[in-house]
């Protein structure tokens, strides 16, 4: 979903997704706190790295596995 650019509304460059946690929460109709928690779990697994208004994908294959498991 996010990796596909949400209908090209998200800027994705070189495994960097340029979006704030607030924007991501709004897109997914959840709270920023929930997004922060979930992103932190992914960061602890070294799947992503969180920065200001940016998410860096470190391991895209692991991210795809996690995404499929959530469905």
CHARMM internal coordinates of N, CA and C (Angstrom, degrees):
IC EDIT
DIST 1 N 1 CA 1.4628
DIST 1 CA 1 C 1.5328
ANGL 1 N 1 CA 1 C 110.15
DIST 1 C 2 N 1.3179
ANGL 1 CA 1 C 2 N 116.12
DIHE 1 N 1 CA 1 C 2 N -61.11
DIST 2 N 2 CA 1.4671
ANGL 1 C 2 N 2 CA 120.15
DIHE 1 CA 1 C 2 N 2 CA 179.81
DIST 2 CA 2 C 1.5286
ANGL 2 N 2 CA 2 C 109.88
DIHE 1 C 2 N 2 CA 2 C -68.90
DIST 2 C 3 N 1.3355
ANGL 2 CA 2 C 3 N 116.25
DIHE 2 N 2 CA 2 C 3 N -40.52
DIST 3 N 3 CA 1.4658
ANGL 2 C 3 N 3 CA 119.64
DIHE 2 CA 2 C 3 N 3 CA -178.70
DIST 3 CA 3 C 1.5177
ANGL 3 N 3 CA 3 C 112.14
DIHE 2 C 3 N 3 CA 3 C -62.31
DIST 3 C 4 N 1.3231
ANGL 3 CA 3 C 4 N 116.87
DIHE 3 N 3 CA 3 C 4 N -24.54
DIST 4 N 4 CA 1.4557
ANGL 3 C 4 N 4 CA 120.36
DIHE 3 CA 3 C 4 N 4 CA 179.17
DIST 4 CA 4 C 1.5167
ANGL 4 N 4 CA 4 C 111.87
DIHE 3 C 4 N 4 CA 4 C -85.97
DIST 4 C 5 N 1.3062
ANGL 4 CA 4 C 5 N 117.27
DIHE 4 N 4 CA 4 C 5 N 1.54
DIST 5 N 5 CA 1.4558
ANGL 4 C 5 N 5 CA 121.06
DIHE 4 CA 4 C 5 N 5 CA 174.04
DIST 5 CA 5 C 1.5095
ANGL 5 N 5 CA 5 C 114.90
DIHE 4 C 5 N 5 CA 5 C 83.96
DIST 5 C 6 N 1.3400
ANGL 5 CA 5 C 6 N 117.47
DIHE 5 N 5 CA 5 C 6 N 12.22
DIST 6 N 6 CA 1.4661
ANGL 5 C 6 N 6 CA 121.72
DIHE 5 CA 5 C 6 N 6 CA 177.70
DIST 6 CA 6 C 1.5191
ANGL 6 N 6 CA 6 C 110.82
DIHE 5 C 6 N 6 CA 6 C 43.96
DIST 6 C 7 N 1.3297
ANGL 6 CA 6 C 7 N 114.59
DIHE 6 N 6 CA 6 C 7 N 57.81
DIST 7 N 7 CA 1.4597
ANGL 6 C 7 N 7 CA 118.89
DIHE 6 CA 6 C 7 N 7 CA 179.31
DIST 7 CA 7 C 1.5183
ANGL 7 N 7 CA 7 C 112.92
DIHE 6 C 7 N 7 CA 7 C 67.06
DIST 7 C 8 N 1.3295
ANGL 7 CA 7 C 8 N 116.53
DIHE 7 N 7 CA 7 C 8 N 31.16
DIST 8 N 8 CA 1.4713
ANGL 7 C 8 N 8 CA 123.26
DIHE 7 CA 7 C 8 N 8 CA 179.32
DIST 8 CA 8 C 1.5286
ANGL 8 N 8 CA 8 C 113.97
DIHE 7 C 8 N 8 CA 8 C 66.93
DIST 8 C 9 N 1.3216
ANGL 8 CA 8 C 9 N 117.44
DIHE 8 N 8 CA 8 C 9 N 22.56
DIST 9 N 9 CA 1.4621
ANGL 8 C 9 N 9 CA 121.13
DIHE 8 CA 8 C 9 N 9 CA 176.41
DIST 9 CA 9 C 1.5299
ANGL 9 N 9 CA 9 C 111.84
DIHE 8 C 9 N 9 CA 9 C -91.57
DIST 9 C 10 N 1.3219
ANGL 9 CA 9 C 10 N 116.86
DIHE 9 N 9 CA 9 C 10 N -3.14
DIST 10 N 10 CA 1.4576
ANGL 9 C 10 N 10 CA 121.79
DIHE 9 CA 9 C 10 N 10 CA -179.50
DIST 10 CA 10 C 1.5246
ANGL 10 N 10 CA 10 C 108.07
DIHE 9 C 10 N 10 CA 10 C -120.41
DIST 10 C 11 N 1.3143
ANGL 10 CA 10 C 11 N 116.33
DIHE 10 N 10 CA 10 C 11 N 135.31
DIST 11 N 11 CA 1.4604
ANGL 10 C 11 N 11 CA 120.93
DIHE 10 CA 10 C 11 N 11 CA 177.15
DIST 11 CA 11 C 1.5271
ANGL 11 N 11 CA 11 C 108.87
DIHE 10 C 11 N 11 CA 11 C -84.04
DIST 11 C 12 N 1.3215
ANGL 11 CA 11 C 12 N 116.47
DIHE 11 N 11 CA 11 C 12 N 118.10
DIST 12 N 12 CA 1.4568
ANGL 11 C 12 N 12 CA 122.09
DIHE 11 CA 11 C 12 N 12 CA 177.84
DIST 12 CA 12 C 1.5230
ANGL 12 N 12 CA 12 C 107.63
DIHE 11 C 12 N 12 CA 12 C -120.53
DIST 12 C 13 N 1.3351
ANGL 12 CA 12 C 13 N 115.53
DIHE 12 N 12 CA 12 C 13 N 120.43
DIST 13 N 13 CA 1.4665
ANGL 12 C 13 N 13 CA 121.42
DIHE 12 CA 12 C 13 N 13 CA -179.73
DIST 13 CA 13 C 1.5176
ANGL 13 N 13 CA 13 C 109.49
DIHE 12 C 13 N 13 CA 13 C -137.05
DIST 13 C 14 N 1.3155
ANGL 13 CA 13 C 14 N 116.59
DIHE 13 N 13 CA 13 C 14 N 126.44
DIST 14 N 14 CA 1.4680
ANGL 13 C 14 N 14 CA 121.68
DIHE 13 CA 13 C 14 N 14 CA 173.95
DIST 14 CA 14 C 1.5232
ANGL 14 N 14 CA 14 C 112.73
DIHE 13 C 14 N 14 CA 14 C 46.62
DIST 14 C 15 N 1.3122
ANGL 14 CA 14 C 15 N 116.66
DIHE 14 N 14 CA 14 C 15 N 50.82
DIST 15 N 15 CA 1.4646
ANGL 14 C 15 N 15 CA 123.60
DIHE 14 CA 14 C 15 N 15 CA 179.27
DIST 15 CA 15 C 1.5246
ANGL 15 N 15 CA 15 C 113.56
DIHE 14 C 15 N 15 CA 15 C 65.24
DIST 15 C 16 N 1.3207
ANGL 15 CA 15 C 16 N 117.51
DIHE 15 N 15 CA 15 C 16 N 20.99
DIST 16 N 16 CA 1.4608
ANGL 15 C 16 N 16 CA 122.85
DIHE 15 CA 15 C 16 N 16 CA 173.90
DIST 16 CA 16 C 1.5251
ANGL 16 N 16 CA 16 C 108.49
DIHE 15 C 16 N 16 CA 16 C -114.38
DIST 16 C 17 N 1.3216
ANGL 16 CA 16 C 17 N 116.20
DIHE 16 N 16 CA 16 C 17 N 126.77
DIST 17 N 17 CA 1.4597
ANGL 16 C 17 N 17 CA 121.52
DIHE 16 CA 16 C 17 N 17 CA 176.85
DIST 17 CA 17 C 1.5217
ANGL 17 N 17 CA 17 C 106.62
DIHE 16 C 17 N 17 CA 17 C -104.25
DIST 17 C 18 N 1.3035
ANGL 17 CA 17 C 18 N 116.56
DIHE 17 N 17 CA 17 C 18 N 119.65
DIST 18 N 18 CA 1.4612
ANGL 17 C 18 N 18 CA 122.09
DIHE 17 CA 17 C 18 N 18 CA -177.83
DIST 18 CA 18 C 1.5229
ANGL 18 N 18 CA 18 C 109.20
DIHE 17 C 18 N 18 CA 18 C -94.12
DIST 18 C 19 N 1.3329
ANGL 18 CA 18 C 19 N 115.44
DIHE 18 N 18 CA 18 C 19 N 96.75
DIST 19 N 19 CA 1.4625
ANGL 18 C 19 N 19 CA 121.89
DIHE 18 CA 18 C 19 N 19 CA -178.57
DIST 19 CA 19 C 1.5261
ANGL 19 N 19 CA 19 C 108.28
DIHE 18 C 19 N 19 CA 19 C -161.07
DIST 19 C 20 N 1.3105
ANGL 19 CA 19 C 20 N 116.11
DIHE 19 N 19 CA 19 C 20 N 145.73
DIST 20 N 20 CA 1.4635
ANGL 19 C 20 N 20 CA 119.39
DIHE 19 CA 19 C 20 N 20 CA 176.18
DIST 20 CA 20 C 1.5277
ANGL 20 N 20 CA 20 C 109.15
DIHE 19 C 20 N 20 CA 20 C -85.06
DIST 20 C 21 N 1.3006
ANGL 20 CA 20 C 21 N 115.93
DIHE 20 N 20 CA 20 C 21 N 160.25
DIST 21 N 21 CA 1.4586
ANGL 20 C 21 N 21 CA 119.84
DIHE 20 CA 20 C 21 N 21 CA 176.94
DIST 21 CA 21 C 1.5257
ANGL 21 N 21 CA 21 C 110.64
DIHE 20 C 21 N 21 CA 21 C -64.24
DIST 21 C 22 N 1.3048
ANGL 21 CA 21 C 22 N 117.13
DIHE 21 N 21 CA 21 C 22 N -33.44
DIST 22 N 22 CA 1.4665
ANGL 21 C 22 N 22 CA 121.37
DIHE 21 CA 21 C 22 N 22 CA 177.53
DIST 22 CA 22 C 1.5309
ANGL 22 N 22 CA 22 C 110.39
DIHE 21 C 22 N 22 CA 22 C -64.55
DIST 22 C 23 N 1.3305
ANGL 22 CA 22 C 23 N 116.93
DIHE 22 N 22 CA 22 C 23 N -44.60
DIST 23 N 23 CA 1.4677
ANGL 22 C 23 N 23 CA 120.68
DIHE 22 CA 22 C 23 N 23 CA 178.24
DIST 23 CA 23 C 1.5269
ANGL 23 N 23 CA 23 C 110.92
DIHE 22 C 23 N 23 CA 23 C -62.95
DIST 23 C 24 N 1.3228
ANGL 23 CA 23 C 24 N 116.13
DIHE 23 N 23 CA 23 C 24 N -43.01
DIST 24 N 24 CA 1.4575
ANGL 23 C 24 N 24 CA 120.92
DIHE 23 CA 23 C 24 N 24 CA 179.32
DIST 24 CA 24 C 1.5260
ANGL 24 N 24 CA 24 C 110.61
DIHE 23 C 24 N 24 CA 24 C -62.98
DIST 24 C 25 N 1.3150
ANGL 24 CA 24 C 25 N 116.77
DIHE 24 N 24 CA 24 C 25 N -42.58
DIST 25 N 25 CA 1.4678
ANGL 24 C 25 N 25 CA 121.29
DIHE 24 CA 24 C 25 N 25 CA 177.92
DIST 25 CA 25 C 1.5244
ANGL 25 N 25 CA 25 C 110.84
DIHE 24 C 25 N 25 CA 25 C -61.15
DIST 25 C 26 N 1.3138
ANGL 25 CA 25 C 26 N 117.04
DIHE 25 N 25 CA 25 C 26 N -43.34
DIST 26 N 26 CA 1.4642
ANGL 25 C 26 N 26 CA 120.57
DIHE 25 CA 25 C 26 N 26 CA 178.81
DIST 26 CA 26 C 1.5246
ANGL 26 N 26 CA 26 C 111.63
DIHE 25 C 26 N 26 CA 26 C -62.87
DIST 26 C 27 N 1.3350
ANGL 26 CA 26 C 27 N 117.02
DIHE 26 N 26 CA 26 C 27 N -41.62
DIST 27 N 27 CA 1.4609
ANGL 26 C 27 N 27 CA 121.08
DIHE 26 CA 26 C 27 N 27 CA 179.24
DIST 27 CA 27 C 1.5187
ANGL 27 N 27 CA 27 C 111.64
DIHE 26 C 27 N 27 CA 27 C -62.77
DIST 27 C 28 N 1.3231
ANGL 27 CA 27 C 28 N 115.70
DIHE 27 N 27 CA 27 C 28 N -36.98
DIST 28 N 28 CA 1.4607
ANGL 27 C 28 N 28 CA 120.86
DIHE 27 CA 27 C 28 N 28 CA -175.75
DIST 28 CA 28 C 1.5261
ANGL 28 N 28 CA 28 C 112.57
DIHE 27 C 28 N 28 CA 28 C -96.51
DIST 28 C 29 N 1.3207
ANGL 28 CA 28 C 29 N 116.21
DIHE 28 N 28 CA 28 C 29 N 6.31
DIST 29 N 29 CA 1.4772
ANGL 28 C 29 N 29 CA 123.67
DIHE 28 CA 28 C 29 N 29 CA -178.92
DIST 29 CA 29 C 1.5289
ANGL 29 N 29 CA 29 C 112.06
DIHE 28 C 29 N 29 CA 29 C 48.15
DIST 29 C 30 N 1.3190
ANGL 29 CA 29 C 30 N 114.13
DIHE 29 N 29 CA 29 C 30 N 55.31
DIST 30 N 30 CA 1.4577
ANGL 29 C 30 N 30 CA 121.45
DIHE 29 CA 29 C 30 N 30 CA 175.78
DIST 30 CA 30 C 1.5221
ANGL 30 N 30 CA 30 C 107.93
DIHE 29 C 30 N 30 CA 30 C -141.36
DIST 30 C 31 N 1.3104
ANGL 30 CA 30 C 31 N 116.83
DIHE 30 N 30 CA 30 C 31 N -178.39
DIST 31 N 31 CA 1.4685
ANGL 30 C 31 N 31 CA 119.88
DIHE 30 CA 30 C 31 N 31 CA -178.48
DIST 31 CA 31 C 1.5282
ANGL 31 N 31 CA 31 C 111.29
DIHE 30 C 31 N 31 CA 31 C -87.93
DIST 31 C 32 N 1.3188
ANGL 31 CA 31 C 32 N 115.50
DIHE 31 N 31 CA 31 C 32 N 157.30
DIST 32 N 32 CA 1.4607
ANGL 31 C 32 N 32 CA 120.53
DIHE 31 CA 31 C 32 N 32 CA 175.88
DIST 32 CA 32 C 1.5203
ANGL 32 N 32 CA 32 C 109.85
DIHE 31 C 32 N 32 CA 32 C -63.17
DIST 32 C 33 N 1.3306
ANGL 32 CA 32 C 33 N 116.72
DIHE 32 N 32 CA 32 C 33 N -33.98
DIST 33 N 33 CA 1.4630
ANGL 32 C 33 N 33 CA 120.78
DIHE 32 CA 32 C 33 N 33 CA 179.51
DIST 33 CA 33 C 1.5318
ANGL 33 N 33 CA 33 C 111.05
DIHE 32 C 33 N 33 CA 33 C -63.62
DIST 33 C 34 N 1.3309
ANGL 33 CA 33 C 34 N 116.52
DIHE 33 N 33 CA 33 C 34 N -40.76
DIST 34 N 34 CA 1.4642
ANGL 33 C 34 N 34 CA 120.39
DIHE 33 CA 33 C 34 N 34 CA 177.81
DIST 34 CA 34 C 1.5205
ANGL 34 N 34 CA 34 C 110.48
DIHE 33 C 34 N 34 CA 34 C -64.69
DIST 34 C 35 N 1.3172
ANGL 34 CA 34 C 35 N 116.47
DIHE 34 N 34 CA 34 C 35 N -44.25
DIST 35 N 35 CA 1.4695
ANGL 34 C 35 N 35 CA 121.04
DIHE 34 CA 34 C 35 N 35 CA 177.89
DIST 35 CA 35 C 1.5239
ANGL 35 N 35 CA 35 C 109.95
DIHE 34 C 35 N 35 CA 35 C -59.99
DIST 35 C 36 N 1.3208
ANGL 35 CA 35 C 36 N 116.76
DIHE 35 N 35 CA 35 C 36 N -46.06
DIST 36 N 36 CA 1.4617
ANGL 35 C 36 N 36 CA 121.34
DIHE 35 CA 35 C 36 N 36 CA 179.72
DIST 36 CA 36 C 1.5223
ANGL 36 N 36 CA 36 C 110.75
DIHE 35 C 36 N 36 CA 36 C -58.46
DIST 36 C 37 N 1.3160
ANGL 36 CA 36 C 37 N 116.95
DIHE 36 N 36 CA 36 C 37 N -44.05
DIST 37 N 37 CA 1.4689
ANGL 36 C 37 N 37 CA 121.66
DIHE 36 CA 36 C 37 N 37 CA -179.92
DIST 37 CA 37 C 1.5320
ANGL 37 N 37 CA 37 C 110.67
DIHE 36 C 37 N 37 CA 37 C -62.09
DIST 37 C 38 N 1.3366
ANGL 37 CA 37 C 38 N 116.16
DIHE 37 N 37 CA 37 C 38 N -49.26
DIST 38 N 38 CA 1.4620
ANGL 37 C 38 N 38 CA 120.52
DIHE 37 CA 37 C 38 N 38 CA -178.12
DIST 38 CA 38 C 1.5299
ANGL 38 N 38 CA 38 C 111.85
DIHE 37 C 38 N 38 CA 38 C -65.27
DIST 38 C 39 N 1.3188
ANGL 38 CA 38 C 39 N 117.04
DIHE 38 N 38 CA 38 C 39 N -41.43
DIST 39 N 39 CA 1.4646
ANGL 38 C 39 N 39 CA 120.11
DIHE 38 CA 38 C 39 N 39 CA 177.83
DIST 39 CA 39 C 1.5270
ANGL 39 N 39 CA 39 C 110.83
DIHE 38 C 39 N 39 CA 39 C -64.74
DIST 39 C 40 N 1.3170
ANGL 39 CA 39 C 40 N 116.64
DIHE 39 N 39 CA 39 C 40 N -37.69
DIST 40 N 40 CA 1.4683
ANGL 39 C 40 N 40 CA 120.64
DIHE 39 CA 39 C 40 N 40 CA 178.22
DIST 40 CA 40 C 1.5242
ANGL 40 N 40 CA 40 C 111.08
DIHE 39 C 40 N 40 CA 40 C -62.83
DIST 40 C 41 N 1.3331
ANGL 40 CA 40 C 41 N 116.89
DIHE 40 N 40 CA 40 C 41 N -39.23
DIST 41 N 41 CA 1.4678
ANGL 40 C 41 N 41 CA 120.30
DIHE 40 CA 40 C 41 N 41 CA 176.89
DIST 41 CA 41 C 1.5275
ANGL 41 N 41 CA 41 C 110.98
DIHE 40 C 41 N 41 CA 41 C -62.66
DIST 41 C 42 N 1.3203
ANGL 41 CA 41 C 42 N 116.26
DIHE 41 N 41 CA 41 C 42 N -42.69
DIST 42 N 42 CA 1.4660
ANGL 41 C 42 N 42 CA 120.28
DIHE 41 CA 41 C 42 N 42 CA 178.17
DIST 42 CA 42 C 1.5275
ANGL 42 N 42 CA 42 C 111.34
DIHE 41 C 42 N 42 CA 42 C -66.24
DIST 42 C 43 N 1.3223
ANGL 42 CA 42 C 43 N 116.27
DIHE 42 N 42 CA 42 C 43 N -35.55
DIST 43 N 43 CA 1.4659
ANGL 42 C 43 N 43 CA 120.05
DIHE 42 CA 42 C 43 N 43 CA 178.95
DIST 43 CA 43 C 1.5269
ANGL 43 N 43 CA 43 C 110.49
DIHE 42 C 43 N 43 CA 43 C -67.95
DIST 43 C 44 N 1.3305
ANGL 43 CA 43 C 44 N 117.68
DIHE 43 N 43 CA 43 C 44 N -39.47
DIST 44 N 44 CA 1.4712
ANGL 43 C 44 N 44 CA 121.07
DIHE 43 CA 43 C 44 N 44 CA 178.41
DIST 44 CA 44 C 1.5265
ANGL 44 N 44 CA 44 C 111.45
DIHE 43 C 44 N 44 CA 44 C -62.62
DIST 44 C 45 N 1.3342
ANGL 44 CA 44 C 45 N 116.14
DIHE 44 N 44 CA 44 C 45 N -29.66
DIST 45 N 45 CA 1.4654
ANGL 44 C 45 N 45 CA 121.04
DIHE 44 CA 44 C 45 N 45 CA 178.44
DIST 45 CA 45 C 1.5278
ANGL 45 N 45 CA 45 C 111.91
DIHE 44 C 45 N 45 CA 45 C -85.44
DIST 45 C 46 N 1.3215
ANGL 45 CA 45 C 46 N 116.08
DIHE 45 N 45 CA 45 C 46 N 2.42
DIST 46 N 46 CA 1.4692
ANGL 45 C 46 N 46 CA 123.28
DIHE 45 CA 45 C 46 N 46 CA -179.90
DIST 46 CA 46 C 1.5370
ANGL 46 N 46 CA 46 C 112.16
DIHE 45 C 46 N 46 CA 46 C 61.14
DIST 46 C 47 N 1.3351
ANGL 46 CA 46 C 47 N 114.79
DIHE 46 N 46 CA 46 C 47 N 33.79
DIST 47 N 47 CA 1.4592
ANGL 46 C 47 N 47 CA 120.91
DIHE 46 CA 46 C 47 N 47 CA 176.39
DIST 47 CA 47 C 1.5228
ANGL 47 N 47 CA 47 C 109.80
DIHE 46 C 47 N 47 CA 47 C -90.65
DIST 47 C 48 N 1.3266
ANGL 47 CA 47 C 48 N 116.00
DIHE 47 N 47 CA 47 C 48 N -35.97
DIST 48 N 48 CA 1.4645
ANGL 47 C 48 N 48 CA 121.96
DIHE 47 CA 47 C 48 N 48 CA 178.34
DIST 48 CA 48 C 1.5206
ANGL 48 N 48 CA 48 C 109.27
DIHE 47 C 48 N 48 CA 48 C -135.63
DIST 48 C 49 N 1.3148
ANGL 48 CA 48 C 49 N 115.05
DIHE 48 N 48 CA 48 C 49 N 167.91
DIST 49 N 49 CA 1.4632
ANGL 48 C 49 N 49 CA 122.57
DIHE 48 CA 48 C 49 N 49 CA 171.56
DIST 49 CA 49 C 1.5239
ANGL 49 N 49 CA 49 C 106.25
DIHE 48 C 49 N 49 CA 49 C -129.77
DIST 49 C 50 N 1.3262
ANGL 49 CA 49 C 50 N 115.99
DIHE 49 N 49 CA 49 C 50 N 130.10
DIST 50 N 50 CA 1.4550
ANGL 49 C 50 N 50 CA 121.57
DIHE 49 CA 49 C 50 N 50 CA -177.23
DIST 50 CA 50 C 1.5223
ANGL 50 N 50 CA 50 C 109.48
DIHE 49 C 50 N 50 CA 50 C -96.99
DIST 50 C 51 N 1.3247
ANGL 50 CA 50 C 51 N 115.81
DIHE 50 N 50 CA 50 C 51 N 133.46
DIST 51 N 51 CA 1.4640
ANGL 50 C 51 N 51 CA 122.51
DIHE 50 CA 50 C 51 N 51 CA 174.17
DIST 51 CA 51 C 1.5258
ANGL 51 N 51 CA 51 C 107.58
DIHE 50 C 51 N 51 CA 51 C -136.46
DIST 51 C 52 N 1.3207
ANGL 51 CA 51 C 52 N 117.30
DIHE 51 N 51 CA 51 C 52 N 177.30
DIST 52 N 52 CA 1.4592
ANGL 51 C 52 N 52 CA 121.44
DIHE 51 CA 51 C 52 N 52 CA -179.55
DIST 52 CA 52 C 1.5234
ANGL 52 N 52 CA 52 C 110.24
DIHE 51 C 52 N 52 CA 52 C -63.54
DIST 52 C 53 N 1.3182
ANGL 52 CA 52 C 53 N 116.01
DIHE 52 N 52 CA 52 C 53 N 117.59
DIST 53 N 53 CA 1.4727
ANGL 52 C 53 N 53 CA 123.51
DIHE 52 CA 52 C 53 N 53 CA 179.64
DIST 53 CA 53 C 1.5252
ANGL 53 N 53 CA 53 C 113.41
DIHE 52 C 53 N 53 CA 53 C 54.43
DIST 53 C 54 N 1.3389
ANGL 53 CA 53 C 54 N 115.30
DIHE 53 N 53 CA 53 C 54 N 30.52
DIST 54 N 54 CA 1.4596
ANGL 53 C 54 N 54 CA 118.60
DIHE 53 CA 53 C 54 N 54 CA -178.38
DIST 54 CA 54 C 1.5240
ANGL 54 N 54 CA 54 C 109.45
DIHE 53 C 54 N 54 CA 54 C -155.39
DIST 54 C 55 N 1.3245
ANGL 54 CA 54 C 55 N 115.32
DIHE 54 N 54 CA 54 C 55 N 141.72
DIST 55 N 55 CA 1.4545
ANGL 54 C 55 N 55 CA 122.34
DIHE 54 CA 54 C 55 N 55 CA 174.05
DIST 55 CA 55 C 1.5239
ANGL 55 N 55 CA 55 C 106.41
DIHE 54 C 55 N 55 CA 55 C -124.18
DIST 55 C 56 N 1.3185
ANGL 55 CA 55 C 56 N 116.32
DIHE 55 N 55 CA 55 C 56 N 123.51
DIST 56 N 56 CA 1.4599
ANGL 55 C 56 N 56 CA 120.58
DIHE 55 CA 55 C 56 N 56 CA 177.41
DIST 56 CA 56 C 1.5211
ANGL 56 N 56 CA 56 C 108.56
DIHE 55 C 56 N 56 CA 56 C -99.18
DIST 56 C 57 N 1.3126
ANGL 56 CA 56 C 57 N 116.71
DIHE 56 N 56 CA 56 C 57 N 127.22
DIST 57 N 57 CA 1.4582
ANGL 56 C 57 N 57 CA 121.22
DIHE 56 CA 56 C 57 N 57 CA 178.10
DIST 57 CA 57 C 1.5219
ANGL 57 N 57 CA 57 C 107.77
DIHE 56 C 57 N 57 CA 57 C -87.03
DIST 57 C 58 N 1.3328
ANGL 57 CA 57 C 58 N 115.76
DIHE 57 N 57 CA 57 C 58 N 116.57
DIST 58 N 58 CA 1.4597
ANGL 57 C 58 N 58 CA 121.08
DIHE 57 CA 57 C 58 N 58 CA -178.79
DIST 58 CA 58 C 1.5271
ANGL 58 N 58 CA 58 C 111.65
DIHE 57 C 58 N 58 CA 58 C -91.87
DIST 58 C 59 N 1.3355
ANGL 58 CA 58 C 59 N 116.42
DIHE 58 N 58 CA 58 C 59 N -34.75
DIST 59 N 59 CA 1.4665
ANGL 58 C 59 N 59 CA 121.28
DIHE 58 CA 58 C 59 N 59 CA -178.51
DIST 59 CA 59 C 1.5256
ANGL 59 N 59 CA 59 C 108.91
DIHE 58 C 59 N 59 CA 59 C -137.96
DIST 59 C 60 N 1.3049
ANGL 59 CA 59 C 60 N 115.53
DIHE 59 N 59 CA 59 C 60 N 91.66
DIST 60 N 60 CA 1.4671
ANGL 59 C 60 N 60 CA 120.47
DIHE 59 CA 59 C 60 N 60 CA -174.58
DIST 60 CA 60 C 1.5266
ANGL 60 N 60 CA 60 C 111.99
DIHE 59 C 60 N 60 CA 60 C -66.38
DIST 60 C 61 N 1.3213
ANGL 60 CA 60 C 61 N 117.77
DIHE 60 N 60 CA 60 C 61 N -32.74
DIST 61 N 61 CA 1.4672
ANGL 60 C 61 N 61 CA 120.10
DIHE 60 CA 60 C 61 N 61 CA 179.92
DIST 61 CA 61 C 1.5270
ANGL 61 N 61 CA 61 C 110.93
DIHE 60 C 61 N 61 CA 61 C -67.38
DIST 61 C 62 N 1.3175
ANGL 61 CA 61 C 62 N 117.42
DIHE 61 N 61 CA 61 C 62 N -43.51
DIST 62 N 62 CA 1.4672
ANGL 61 C 62 N 62 CA 120.40
DIHE 61 CA 61 C 62 N 62 CA 176.47
DIST 62 CA 62 C 1.5213
ANGL 62 N 62 CA 62 C 110.63
DIHE 61 C 62 N 62 CA 62 C -63.71
DIST 62 C 63 N 1.3159
ANGL 62 CA 62 C 63 N 117.12
DIHE 62 N 62 CA 62 C 63 N -38.41
DIST 63 N 63 CA 1.4612
ANGL 62 C 63 N 63 CA 121.18
DIHE 62 CA 62 C 63 N 63 CA 179.08
DIST 63 CA 63 C 1.5257
ANGL 63 N 63 CA 63 C 110.38
DIHE 62 C 63 N 63 CA 63 C -62.37
DIST 63 C 64 N 1.3151
ANGL 63 CA 63 C 64 N 117.33
DIHE 63 N 63 CA 63 C 64 N -41.09
DIST 64 N 64 CA 1.4654
ANGL 63 C 64 N 64 CA 121.01
DIHE 63 CA 63 C 64 N 64 CA 177.65
DIST 64 CA 64 C 1.5245
ANGL 64 N 64 CA 64 C 111.19
DIHE 63 C 64 N 64 CA 64 C -63.77
DIST 64 C 65 N 1.3309
ANGL 64 CA 64 C 65 N 117.08
DIHE 64 N 64 CA 64 C 65 N -40.06
DIST 65 N 65 CA 1.4673
ANGL 64 C 65 N 65 CA 121.12
DIHE 64 CA 64 C 65 N 65 CA 178.31
DIST 65 CA 65 C 1.5232
ANGL 65 N 65 CA 65 C 110.28
DIHE 64 C 65 N 65 CA 65 C -63.08
DIST 65 C 66 N 1.3232
ANGL 65 CA 65 C 66 N 116.80
DIHE 65 N 65 CA 65 C 66 N -45.79
DIST 66 N 66 CA 1.4661
ANGL 65 C 66 N 66 CA 121.27
DIHE 65 CA 65 C 66 N 66 CA 178.84
DIST 66 CA 66 C 1.5218
ANGL 66 N 66 CA 66 C 110.24
DIHE 65 C 66 N 66 CA 66 C -62.50
DIST 66 C 67 N 1.3176
ANGL 66 CA 66 C 67 N 117.10
DIHE 66 N 66 CA 66 C 67 N -42.34
DIST 67 N 67 CA 1.4647
ANGL 66 C 67 N 67 CA 121.13
DIHE 66 CA 66 C 67 N 67 CA -179.48
DIST 67 CA 67 C 1.5260
ANGL 67 N 67 CA 67 C 111.05
DIHE 66 C 67 N 67 CA 67 C -62.71
DIST 67 C 68 N 1.3234
ANGL 67 CA 67 C 68 N 117.59
DIHE 67 N 67 CA 67 C 68 N -41.90
DIST 68 N 68 CA 1.4666
ANGL 67 C 68 N 68 CA 120.68
DIHE 67 CA 67 C 68 N 68 CA 178.65
DIST 68 CA 68 C 1.5200
ANGL 68 N 68 CA 68 C 111.09
DIHE 67 C 68 N 68 CA 68 C -65.81
DIST 68 C 69 N 1.3255
ANGL 68 CA 68 C 69 N 117.26
DIHE 68 N 68 CA 68 C 69 N -37.30
DIST 69 N 69 CA 1.4654
ANGL 68 C 69 N 69 CA 121.33
DIHE 68 CA 68 C 69 N 69 CA -179.89
DIST 69 CA 69 C 1.5239
ANGL 69 N 69 CA 69 C 111.48
DIHE 68 C 69 N 69 CA 69 C -66.53
DIST 69 C 70 N 1.3315
ANGL 69 CA 69 C 70 N 117.65
DIHE 69 N 69 CA 69 C 70 N -27.50
DIST 70 N 70 CA 1.4614
ANGL 69 C 70 N 70 CA 122.27
DIHE 69 CA 69 C 70 N 70 CA -179.02
DIST 70 CA 70 C 1.5231
ANGL 70 N 70 CA 70 C 112.64
DIHE 69 C 70 N 70 CA 70 C -77.96
DIST 70 C 71 N 1.3278
ANGL 70 CA 70 C 71 N 116.94
DIHE 70 N 70 CA 70 C 71 N -18.45
DIST 71 N 71 CA 1.4803
ANGL 70 C 71 N 71 CA 120.53
DIHE 70 CA 70 C 71 N 71 CA -176.92
DIST 71 CA 71 C 1.5029
ANGL 71 N 71 CA 71 C 112.54
DIHE 70 C 71 N 71 CA 71 C -79.62
END
COOR INIT
IC SEED 1 N 1 CA 1 C
IC BUILD
